Amino acid sequence: MSLYDKLRGSMGFSIDYELGRSMSTLSESRGKAIFQGCKNYVVKLIACKPGPEGGPLVECGFFNGFFYNDKEPLILTCGHIDGWNGATSYYALLYHGTPMEQRLDVEFIKVGSETGPQQAPDGTWFKGHEPDLALLKASGQPAHPPRPFAAQVTTGDTVFVIGFKGKNEAQLTFDQGIVAYRGMQEMLLTGYAENGFSGCPVISFDGFFAGMVVGCDGYTVKHTKAISAEIIHSWLQGGDAKFPGFLS
């Protein structure tokens, strides 16, 4: 071993260059495989409202969403899509930007909202809120529906986010980051963060669903804010009407 390598080793730097290249290649190939396996489940959700003086519908908003169940054509997205900018109707674009593009009708079947006054353990009352989630049913399903498997991630884990960054963007954006913060309900992820990413799926390094982006947090340096798969599963299974959740 050269004196230079010994010095680097004593300072805590890795000197196994081949291992470093192997780990980098593994991460890159894993990411490509996950992108290819998940990209067809992501959809664009377009919000529309009546035009001036009751004219034809005009587009007034854009969100991401994704299919998550292999039995029913169900799409998960953010709850704040409901009524966005006065929207009264919505549709989904599947395989957007490809020769297989389809326009699907969608309808809301569950939306997170205020749950009314609730009492805390100390006796005080507060206004309860459900997670920022919405469940829609589409008029069609991807040719190869997703398997509804999910996994927990924790601080420091590598995750991937897949989605469209804008209404007029035909190409999907794929970003890799780590879980920077893991709370009871939400996670903060490093990497690309814009408000248009709301509704994008968060995928674990092993290719399982881990959460959903609901926005971004911060001003100068933004973090992607996401709801964990466990919270989404509990929301889907909660209440009088239970909807398909995730498998572990």
TAGIZI-V519344 format. One line per field, one symbol per residue. phi: phi as a letter, one per 40 degrees, with the letter a starting at -180 (. if undefined). psi: psi as a letter, one per 30 degrees, with the letter a starting at -180 (. if undefined). burial: # if it has 16 or more other ideal C-beta (glycine too) atoms within 10 Angstrom, else .. Layout:
phi=???
psi=???
burial=???
This chain:
phi=.ccccccccccgccbccccccccccccccccccccccbccccbcbbcbbccdfgcdcbcbaabcaacbbcbbcbbcacccccgdfgcbaaabbcfdgbccdbbbcbbcbabcacbgcbbcdcgcbaccbcccbabbbbcabddbdcccbbacbbdgccbbbbiccaccccbcbbbbabccabccbbbbbchcaacccdgccbbcccgbcbiacbibbhbcbcbccbccccccccccccgcccbdbbbb
psi=kleeeeeeeffgkkgieeeeeeeeeeeeeeeeeeeeffeffklkjkkllklkhgalkkkglklllkkfkfekikkkakfgfjgkhgkflllkjkhkglfgkkkkklkkfkkkakglklklfgflkljlkllilkklklglkleillkhkllkllkfkklkkklkflegjfkkkkkkaljfkjaeellkklakjleffkfkkkklfgglkfakkfalkldejkkkklkleeeeeeeeflaejklkblk.
burial=.............................##..#...#.##########...........#########...##########.#..#..#####.#.....#.#.#...###.................#########..##..##.####.#...#########......######.#..#...########..##########.###########....############.##......####..
